[in-house]
Amino acid sequence: MATAAVQAGSDVTHIDVLIVGAGISGIGSAYHLQEQCPQRSYAILEMKDTFGGTWETHKYPGVRSDSDLYTFGYRFKPWVGTPIASADEILKYMGEVIEENGIAPHIRYGHRITKASWDSKTNLWTVEASTRDGASHIFTCNFLWMCQGYYDHEKPYMPDWPGTERYKGQLVHAQLWDPKTDYTGKKILVIGSGATAATVIPAFAEKAAHVTMLQRSPTYFYCSENKNELADKLRAGGIDEPTIHRVVRAQIMHDQDVMTKRCIDEPDAVFEDLKALVRAFTGKEDFPFEPHFTPKYRPWQQRLAFCPEGDIFRAVVEGKVSAVTDELETFTETGVRTKGGVEIEADIIVAATGFNLLMMGGIPFEVDGQPVDWHETINYRGMMFTGVPNMVWVMGYFRASWTLRVDMLGDFVCNLLNHMDQKGAKRVEVALREEDHNMPLGDWIENDNFNPSYLMRGLKHMPKRGDKPEWRHNQDYWAERGEIPKTDLEGSEFLYDGVRAGKKVTEAA
Ligand SMILES: Cc1cc2nc3c(=O)[nH]c(=O)nc-3n(C[C@H](O)[C@H](O)[C@H](O)COP(=O)(O)OP(=O)(O)OC[C@H]3O[C@@H](n4cnc5c(N)ncnc54)[C@H](O)[C@@H]3O)c2cc1C
């Protein structure tokens, strides 16, 4: 199946592997493909005019990672900055990866994929993309590597609030923030309390007259200095950067593992520790956690919002930021009124209300002329789908760094492609095994595992999950790092060229 990129007609380009999206997943996947399957041609199709995905889309003040870059960075490229990085620093890092590995010539920017169709007669995907000039471009490929992220980059989630037409100030969603907006001396209201709010509120507070956070319910915050002592010590000792990267990643992953288990086993003790950090960073022993900073869910059911140097809490103590925990009733001419009757005046209202989940970048898929309804498919380990051949989807972790899974799936896909070469197979797919029939199927993720609103709103578009490790994305890096590299590619959940793999061949597809 290895062929060089060829023109299979004047307007059809054939490529072995087509990667969708030049975000952190797409660039990482390209690196692994080049390294581990150098015989395959590939291209990345990206609808934007540049790389970066999430880190290019979001331009609100202070935009930064929530994860440390030792684990959010790739395993193959040491991170040398502070653990929490700005979007610009992440883009610079990605730019270096592209440059150092000669990935740039493979990326086709400004290509919005509008359709993907699989044909079992040719064992090829046909992918249609449009460019801004209105031209349509057709690609065929043997394998699709879907790295398009999980949310709509163009239409963020904006609740249908009453009275917005009355409001005389500026209402903007954080995802659509124009960095040229001058907010010096302005009264700002941020609606929302998740990671975006945690980032943008202290950043606004530096120049704004005042910032109010209106939240329906509070979030857990994890305050910490933006440094890693182990990395600093190793650097001072002259240890080389690749070793520092490896060691610090291992240390952070271990610490996160301990933290995740503690959140489940002793959530109250964890909350006490989080509160102690707030007291330490603000110097305020009697910092009032009730009612605005005492969440209703257990820690880790949603991402902990990182809070470098306790910035949001320090801004609260300094009087630059205040919180209101209530539901919005209506917009008014000058701001909003809550159901509890609180009037909040604001020159600028920023909705930090999250995403609209978008399955497969909104691309319509067909298999042999039949539209794919993702909700009717069953998801193999959060990466392949029953009934959809030659395709892998990169969906990272919510609790651990996303990129850990990009590296892990990079190895998996390359092993799979090389295995197909060895077998001479042109088509691979997953299918339920005998023992999986009658397996209970559920929503893609359990509501009590991880339940941010965008995911709950979008579950109806997501694939189904079974109750066995093979048929779920368990969001558990620590389990998967043992299981996924050991995947038996001859396991009977795999079908090659329509024939079930495995020693005991019980049925053909
Ligand atoms: C503000 C913010 C902060 C975050 N911080 C963290 C963090 O600290 N740690 C963490 O683990 N996760 C974080 N996340 C989650 C984050 O989205 C992922 O970690 C990661 O960046 C996703 O990368 P990706 O490449 O998979 O997808 P994206 O970054 O979404 O990139 C997908 C790319 O695919 C392109 N694309 C989509 N559809 C099409 C199409 N039809 N045709 C062509 N191209 C298409 C898009 O233009 C985009 O460039 C954060 C998310 C946000 C929004």
The ligand as an SDF file (V2000), in Angstrom:
LIG
                    3D

 53 58  0  0  0  0  0  0  0  0999 V2000
   -8.0750   27.5260   25.8720 C   0  0  0  0  0  0  0  0  0  0  0  0
   -7.7890   26.0660   25.9620 C   0  0  0  0  0  0  0  0  0  0  0  0
   -6.7980   25.6050   26.7950 C   0  0  0  0  0  0  0  0  0  0  0  0
   -6.5280   24.2390   26.8590 C   0  0  0  0  0  0  0  0  0  0  0  0
   -5.5410   23.8320   27.6890 N   0  0  0  0  0  0  0  0  0  0  0  0
   -5.2320   22.5260   27.7340 C   0  0  0  0  0  0  0  0  0  0  0  0
   -4.1910   22.0730   28.5830 C   0  0  0  0  0  0  0  0  0  0  0  0
   -3.5340   22.8340   29.2650 O   0  0  0  0  0  0  0  0  0  0  0  0
   -3.9310   20.7580   28.6000 N   0  0  0  0  0  0  0  0  0  0  0  0
   -4.6200   19.8650   27.8490 C   0  0  0  0  0  0  0  0  0  0  0  0
   -4.3190   18.6770   27.9070 O   0  0  0  0  0  0  0  0  0  0  0  0
   -5.6140   20.2710   27.0370 N   0  0  0  0  0  0  0  0  0  0  0  0
   -5.9320   21.5610   26.9670 C   0  0  0  0  0  0  0  0  0  0  0  0
   -6.9540   21.9760   26.1490 N   0  0  0  0  0  0  0  0  0  0  0  0
   -7.6210   21.0170   25.2920 C   0  0  0  0  0  0  0  0  0  0  0  0
   -6.9660   21.2090   23.9010 C   0  0  0  0  0  0  0  0  0  0  0  0
   -7.9110   21.5250   22.9640 O   0  0  0  0  0  0  0  0  0  0  0  0
   -6.1260   20.0280   23.5320 C   0  0  0  0  0  0  0  0  0  0  0  0
   -5.2090   19.7660   24.5170 O   0  0  0  0  0  0  0  0  0  0  0  0
   -5.3310   20.1600   22.2350 C   0  0  0  0  0  0  0  0  0  0  0  0
   -4.7760   21.4230   21.9940 O   0  0  0  0  0  0  0  0  0  0  0  0
   -6.1880   19.7260   21.1060 C   0  0  0  0  0  0  0  0  0  0  0  0
   -5.3440   19.6010   20.0080 O   0  0  0  0  0  0  0  0  0  0  0  0
   -5.8360   18.9710   18.6600 P   0  0  0  0  0  0  0  0  0  0  0  0
   -4.7320   19.1420   17.7070 O   0  0  0  0  0  0  0  0  0  0  0  0
   -6.3340   17.5920   18.9100 O   0  0  0  0  0  0  0  0  0  0  0  0
   -7.1230   19.8040   18.2590 O   0  0  0  0  0  0  0  0  0  0  0  0
   -7.2660   21.3510   17.9330 P   0  0  0  0  0  0  0  0  0  0  0  0
   -6.3200   22.1560   18.7040 O   0  0  0  0  0  0  0  0  0  0  0  0
   -8.7170   21.6230   18.0830 O   0  0  0  0  0  0  0  0  0  0  0  0
   -6.8290   21.4460   16.4190 O   0  0  0  0  0  0  0  0  0  0  0  0
   -7.5970   20.8540   15.4130 C   0  0  0  0  0  0  0  0  0  0  0  0
   -7.2160   21.4550   14.0790 C   0  0  0  0  0  0  0  0  0  0  0  0
   -8.0110   20.8100   13.0790 O   0  0  0  0  0  0  0  0  0  0  0  0
   -8.4900   21.7800   12.1870 C   0  0  0  0  0  0  0  0  0  0  0  0
   -9.7500   21.3210   11.5910 N   0  0  0  0  0  0  0  0  0  0  0  0
  -10.9170   21.0420   12.2360 C   0  0  0  0  0  0  0  0  0  0  0  0
  -11.8670   20.6900   11.3610 N   0  0  0  0  0  0  0  0  0  0  0  0
  -11.2950   20.7450   10.1320 C   0  0  0  0  0  0  0  0  0  0  0  0
  -11.7910   20.5010    8.8220 C   0  0  0  0  0  0  0  0  0  0  0  0
  -13.0630   20.1640    8.5810 N   0  0  0  0  0  0  0  0  0  0  0  0
  -10.9320   20.6570    7.7870 N   0  0  0  0  0  0  0  0  0  0  0  0
   -9.6380   21.0110    7.9890 C   0  0  0  0  0  0  0  0  0  0  0  0
   -9.1340   21.2770    9.2120 N   0  0  0  0  0  0  0  0  0  0  0  0
   -9.9490   21.1340   10.2800 C   0  0  0  0  0  0  0  0  0  0  0  0
   -8.6920   23.0220   13.0450 C   0  0  0  0  0  0  0  0  0  0  0  0
   -8.6650   24.2040   12.2680 O   0  0  0  0  0  0  0  0  0  0  0  0
   -7.5100   22.9290   14.0090 C   0  0  0  0  0  0  0  0  0  0  0  0
   -6.3860   23.6220   13.5410 O   0  0  0  0  0  0  0  0  0  0  0  0
   -7.2610   23.3280   26.0870 C   0  0  0  0  0  0  0  0  0  0  0  0
   -8.2900   23.7980   25.2670 C   0  0  0  0  0  0  0  0  0  0  0  0
   -8.5460   25.1460   25.2010 C   0  0  0  0  0  0  0  0  0  0  0  0
   -9.6340   25.6090   24.2940 C   0  0  0  0  0  0  0  0  0  0  0  0
  1  2  1  0
  2  3  1  0
  2 52  2  0
  3  4  2  0
  4  5  1  0
  4 50  1  0
  5  6  2  0
  6  7  1  0
  6 13  1  0
  7  8  2  0
  7  9  1  0
  9 10  1  0
 10 11  2  0
 10 12  1  0
 12 13  2  0
 13 14  1  0
 14 15  1  0
 14 50  1  0
 15 16  1  0
 16 17  1  0
 16 18  1  0
 18 19  1  0
 18 20  1  0
 20 21  1  0
 20 22  1  0
 22 23  1  0
 23 24  1  0
 24 25  2  0
 24 26  1  0
 24 27  1  0
 27 28  1  0
 28 29  2  0
 28 30  1  0
 28 31  1  0
 31 32  1  0
 32 33  1  0
 33 34  1  0
 33 48  1  0
 34 35  1  0
 35 36  1  0
 35 46  1  0
 36 37  1  0
 36 45  1  0
 37 38  2  0
 38 39  1  0
 39 40  1  0
 39 45  2  0
 40 41  1  0
 40 42  2  0
 42 43  1  0
 43 44  2  0
 44 45  1  0
 46 47  1  0
 46 48  1  0
 48 49  1  0
 50 51  2  0
 51 52  1  0
 52 53  1  0
M  END
$$$$
